[in-house]
Amino acid sequence: MLKIGIIGFGRMGRLYAEELVKNPLWDLAYICDTCAEARKAAADIAPAAVFTENENILFEDPEVQVVGLFALADSRPTQLYKALQTGKHVLAEKPLADNVRTEWELAEAVKRSNLMVSVNMFNRNAWYHQTIIDFIRTGEIGELAIVRIAHMTPGHMPQEGHEPEGPAFHDCGMHYVDVARWYADSEYAAFHAQGIRMWSYEDPWWIQVHGTFQNGVVFDITQGFVYGHMAKKQTHNCYVDIIGTKGIARMTHNFKTATVEMHGVTQTIVKTDEFKDKKVDIMIDVFARSILSGRNLGYPTVEDSVIASDMAWKMFDDAVKNGSPCIGSPEEMEEILRRRRTMTQGYGLPLWKVINENGKNAS
Ligand SMILES: NC(=O)c1ccc[n+]([C@@H]2O[C@H](COP(=O)([O-])OP(=O)(O)OC[C@H]3O[C@@H](n4cnc5c(N)ncnc54)[C@H](O)[C@@H]3O)[C@@H](O)[C@H]2O)c1
């Protein structure tokens, strides 16, 4: 068993803890969070763990082989350096830091170490993307030409936390910047971004970017947490749409199941299976087996996450530079925030508020 201590027991930390206690390869020894309420909630999930607000206790325990860094991006760099100094492998949330320069410095430090560090670019553990990528590689859609991705939900709002992670296109959009690059199997070459400052908020909260990769594949990515927050019945629009010279492959999901439809030259395949939210069960399993075997068996890398973060900031800056108009009013934003404070089911609701008011996590 690998002894692990985790820092940050919010929405993500909780998901990790739930999976770590289930997986026989892991011994969840410490849970650190600066919030007393979080530590109290953690005791329900991992009663055998030590709960602390002092992260140094984890780093000072020589038996801890792995640390999980699941707090916010501003505290991650110090924690990651401490892990490298004390010889511990790291399972980290994204982004690695609250600025790109520090992220690249961290990536260099990781390269110089002989430790394993993975960042949770969760799409890379998704069966639906892996299925489509395998299909593309068989040649069934001819030559890959166009990658189209959308992720729009009535999700995380300004003022609901995650400030160190940046605005929606960085906080969440970096995942889709990574997915497009993964499909294209090439580096970004050129792009143009358009945003909108919904509710006249200072940052664009919806951005669409299109452009090319170095190998000639073209892409568009649309990300926004602006998709009908006040709708009586909320919905979302999330897809990938992959177009080749001869065929196509696409995926949609409803956060419960995902459906892949692949129309190749000799095969038509339609498959629906569980969506599995953040795929944390797969992430921790692959990472544990990688540490035990001494090689990366498929976990997402630091470099992929830093490239995605770097490009997402650049695309966000381009949307600002290109003039993101204001639509709507701060009053509308307040109305949405008020509604979300009373919601028990919804997209990306802040965790502790939900626990406080309802005695359980409904996010
Ligand atoms: N991979 C994904 O799909 C995905 C999805 C959501 C969030 N995230 C990332 O996961 C991280 C956590 O997000 P979340 O939604 O769980 O946030 P959250 O606000 O729900 O939880 C963060 C927790 O960290 C604690 N914390 C903050 N600073 C700390 C410190 N210095 N030491 C110890 N505890 C500290 C807070 O008290 C809180 O309980 C963020 O970096 C976010 O970007 C990733």
PDBQT file of the ligand as one rigid body, heavy atoms in Angstrom, charges set to zero:
ROOT
HETATM    1  N1  LIG A 401      -9.557  18.551 -12.585  1.00  0.00    +0.000 N 
HETATM    2  C1  LIG A 401     -10.766  19.082 -12.517  1.00  0.00    +0.000 C 
HETATM    3  O1  LIG A 401     -11.642  18.795 -13.328  1.00  0.00    +0.000 OA
HETATM    4  C2  LIG A 401     -11.094  20.058 -11.446  1.00  0.00    +0.000 A 
HETATM    5  C3  LIG A 401     -12.422  20.370 -11.131  1.00  0.00    +0.000 A 
HETATM    6  C4  LIG A 401     -12.673  21.242 -10.086  1.00  0.00    +0.000 A 
HETATM    7  C5  LIG A 401     -11.598  21.808  -9.409  1.00  0.00    +0.000 A 
HETATM    8  N2  LIG A 401     -10.325  21.492  -9.767  1.00  0.00    +0.000 N 
HETATM    9  C6  LIG A 401      -9.163  22.048  -9.067  1.00  0.00    +0.000 C 
HETATM   10  O2  LIG A 401      -9.093  21.420  -7.796  1.00  0.00    +0.000 OA
HETATM   11  C7  LIG A 401      -8.640  22.362  -6.833  1.00  0.00    +0.000 C 
HETATM   12  C8  LIG A 401      -9.630  22.415  -5.694  1.00  0.00    +0.000 C 
HETATM   13  O3  LIG A 401     -10.858  22.853  -6.208  1.00  0.00    +0.000 OA
HETATM   14  P1  LIG A 401     -12.200  22.646  -5.392  1.00  0.00    +0.000 P 
HETATM   15  O4  LIG A 401     -13.304  22.896  -6.338  1.00  0.00    +0.000 OA
HETATM   16  O5  LIG A 401     -12.116  21.378  -4.627  1.00  0.00    +0.000 OA
HETATM   17  O6  LIG A 401     -12.079  23.904  -4.403  1.00  0.00    +0.000 OA
HETATM   18  P2  LIG A 401     -12.804  24.111  -3.030  1.00  0.00    +0.000 P 
HETATM   19  O7  LIG A 401     -12.789  25.566  -2.773  1.00  0.00    +0.000 OA
HETATM   20  O8  LIG A 401     -14.076  23.345  -2.960  1.00  0.00    +0.000 OA
HETATM   21  O9  LIG A 401     -11.805  23.400  -1.993  1.00  0.00    +0.000 OA
HETATM   22  C9  LIG A 401     -10.552  23.887  -1.680  1.00  0.00    +0.000 C 
HETATM   23  C10 LIG A 401     -10.232  23.423  -0.260  1.00  0.00    +0.000 C 
HETATM   24  O10 LIG A 401      -8.862  23.741   0.007  1.00  0.00    +0.000 OA
HETATM   25  C11 LIG A 401      -8.785  24.282   1.318  1.00  0.00    +0.000 C 
HETATM   26  N3  LIG A 401      -7.560  25.086   1.351  1.00  0.00    +0.000 N 
HETATM   27  C12 LIG A 401      -7.319  26.266   0.716  1.00  0.00    +0.000 A 
HETATM   28  N4  LIG A 401      -6.041  26.646   0.939  1.00  0.00    +0.000 NA
HETATM   29  C13 LIG A 401      -5.466  25.686   1.714  1.00  0.00    +0.000 A 
HETATM   30  C14 LIG A 401      -4.169  25.491   2.247  1.00  0.00    +0.000 A 
HETATM   31  N5  LIG A 401      -3.190  26.373   2.050  1.00  0.00    +0.000 N 
HETATM   32  N6  LIG A 401      -3.942  24.369   2.976  1.00  0.00    +0.000 NA
HETATM   33  C15 LIG A 401      -4.919  23.480   3.195  1.00  0.00    +0.000 A 
HETATM   34  N7  LIG A 401      -6.168  23.601   2.719  1.00  0.00    +0.000 NA
HETATM   35  C16 LIG A 401      -6.440  24.692   1.984  1.00  0.00    +0.000 A 
HETATM   36  C17 LIG A 401     -10.075  25.058   1.508  1.00  0.00    +0.000 C 
HETATM   37  O11 LIG A 401     -10.375  25.222   2.874  1.00  0.00    +0.000 OA
HETATM   38  C18 LIG A 401     -11.077  24.154   0.795  1.00  0.00    +0.000 C 
HETATM   39  O12 LIG A 401     -11.655  23.201   1.681  1.00  0.00    +0.000 OA
HETATM   40  C19 LIG A 401      -8.489  23.698  -7.561  1.00  0.00    +0.000 C 
HETATM   41  O13 LIG A 401      -7.132  23.894  -7.859  1.00  0.00    +0.000 OA
HETATM   42  C20 LIG A 401      -9.287  23.527  -8.828  1.00  0.00    +0.000 C 
HETATM   43  O14 LIG A 401      -8.736  24.238  -9.912  1.00  0.00    +0.000 OA
HETATM   44  C21 LIG A 401     -10.074  20.636 -10.753  1.00  0.00    +0.000 A 
ENDROOT
TORSDOF 0
